[in-house]
Amino acid sequence: MAGICQGFGLVLSKVGLKHYDAALTALGISQDTVFDGAVFQLPVSVSISFAATTIRAYIGLVGFFLALVIFNKDGLEQLRHAVSDRKAMWCVLASTIFGPFIGVSASLLATQFTSAGIAQTLFALTPILIIAPAAILFHQKVTLREVIGAIVSVGGVCLFFV
């Protein structure tokens, strides 16, 4: 189900990016425009994916709170308790920056400049890229079976999309 939703979301994001680009073009803003005074001098074509991620994050936050209230009667109290744990909040902040913000923005950037199939194939590299951090951070022993499984997994996705 996660794979289906992720694929569906990626295709919808690609459509949304095209509409976002068309709206900027209608305003007379080209993809090569760089706004003065910005912290990072990025052309609009690159910043579109970050803006789209921000919009998705706001909608996701609203959805998160609705689900929290609808499906869990003590959800808000549990959230208040969780937020009081400073160490956990620093981990959540770091994982949010690297996952949903930079990761999703980079995936939308890849989707913006290539086909959804090719972008999804690149995203399938995650099983291979996660092996080293898991071994270093969590001292997990990496077995040959896991490495072969990651390679077969990515190879299968490549065959499916190419």
C-alpha positions in Angstrom: 0.0 0.0 0.0 2.9 2.4 0.8 4.5 1.8 -2.6 1.2 2.4 -4.4 0.5 5.6 -2.5 4.1 6.8 -3.0 4.0 6.2 -6.7 0.6 7.8 -7.0 1.8 10.8 -5.0 4.9 11.1 -7.2 2.8 11.2 -10.4 0.5 13.8 -8.8 3.5 15.8 -7.7 4.9 15.9 -11.2 1.5 17.2 -12.5 1.5 19.8 -9.7 5.0 20.9 -10.5 4.0 21.5 -14.1 1.0 23.7 -12.9 3.3 25.5 -10.5 5.7 26.2 -13.3 2.9 27.4 -15.6 1.6 29.7 -12.9 5.0 31.3 -12.5 5.4 31.6 -16.3 2.0 33.4 -16.4 3.3 35.9 -13.9 6.3 36.5 -16.1 8.8 34.7 -14.0 11.2 32.5 -16.0 12.8 29.3 -14.7 16.2 31.0 -14.9 15.2 33.9 -12.6 17.2 34.3 -9.4 15.7 36.4 -6.7 17.9 39.1 -5.2 18.3 39.0 -1.4 17.7 35.2 -1.1 20.0 33.3 1.3 20.7 30.7 -1.4 20.9 32.1 -4.9 18.9 29.4 -6.7 17.1 29.7 -10.0 13.3 29.4 -9.7 13.4 26.0 -11.5 15.3 24.6 -8.5 13.4 26.3 -5.8 10.0 25.1 -7.2 10.5 21.7 -5.6 11.3 23.2 -2.2 8.2 25.4 -2.4 6.1 22.4 -3.4 7.5 20.4 -0.5 6.6 23.2 1.9 3.0 23.1 0.6 2.9 19.3 1.0 4.3 19.6 4.5 1.5 22.1 5.6 -1.2 19.9 4.2 0.4 16.9 5.8 0.5 18.7 9.2 -3.2 19.4 9.0 -3.8 15.8 8.0 -1.6 14.6 10.9 -3.5 16.6 13.5 -6.9 15.5 12.1 -5.9 11.9 12.2 -4.5 12.4 15.7 -7.7 13.8 17.0 -10.1 11.4 15.0 -8.3 8.1 15.7 -6.9 8.7 19.1 -8.9 10.2 21.9 -5.8 11.0 24.0 -3.8 12.1 21.0 -3.2 15.7 21.9 -2.2 14.8 25.4 0.3 12.2 24.1 1.6 14.8 21.6 2.1 17.3 24.5 4.0 14.7 26.5 6.2 13.7 23.5 7.1 17.4 22.7 8.4 17.8 26.2 11.2 15.3 25.5 14.0 17.5 24.3 16.3 14.8 23.0 13.5 13.2 21.0 12.6 16.6 19.6 16.1 17.2 18.4 16.1 13.8 16.7 12.7 14.6 15.2 14.0 18.0 13.9 17.1 16.4 12.3 15.1 13.6 10.7 12.5 16.1 9.4 15.2 18.3 7.8 16.9 15.4 6.1 13.9 13.3 5.3 10.7 15.1 4.4 12.4 18.5 3.6 15.7 17.8 1.8 14.8 14.2 0.8 11.3 15.0 -0.6 12.5 18.3 -2.2 15.4 16.5 -3.9 13.0 13.7 -5.1 10.6 16.4 -6.5 13.6 18.1 -8.2 14.6 14.8 -9.8 11.0 14.3 -10.9 10.8 17.8 -12.3 13.8 17.3 -14.6 13.2 13.7 -15.6 10.4 11.1 -16.1 8.6 9.7 -13.0 9.9 6.2 -13.9 13.5 7.2 -14.0 13.2 9.2 -10.8 11.5 6.3 -9.0 14.3 4.0 -10.1 16.8 6.4 -8.5 14.7 6.4 -5.3 15.0 2.7 -5.3 18.7 3.1 -4.4 17.7 3.7 -0.8 18.2 0.1 0.3 21.8 0.3 -0.9 22.4 3.7 0.5 21.1 2.8 4.0 23.4 -0.1 4.5 26.5 2.0 5.5 24.7 4.3 7.9 22.9 1.4 9.6 26.2 -0.3 10.1 27.9 2.8 11.4 25.2 4.3 13.5 23.5 1.2 14.9 26.5 -1.2 14.7 24.4 -3.6 12.6 26.3 -6.4 11.1 25.9 -6.3 7.3 25.5 -9.7 5.8 26.2 -10.8 2.3 22.5 -11.8 2.1 21.4 -8.2 2.8 23.8 -6.7 0.2 22.6 -9.2 -2.4 18.9 -8.5 -1.5 19.5 -4.8 -1.9 21.1 -5.3 -5.3 18.3 -7.6 -6.5 15.7 -5.2 -5.2 17.2 -2.2 -7.1 17.8 -4.4 -10.2 14.2 -5.4 -10.2 13.0 -1.9 -10.0 15.3 -0.8 -12.8 14.0 -3.6 -15.0 10.4 -2.6 -14.1 10.8 1.1 -15.0 13.3 0.9 -17.9 
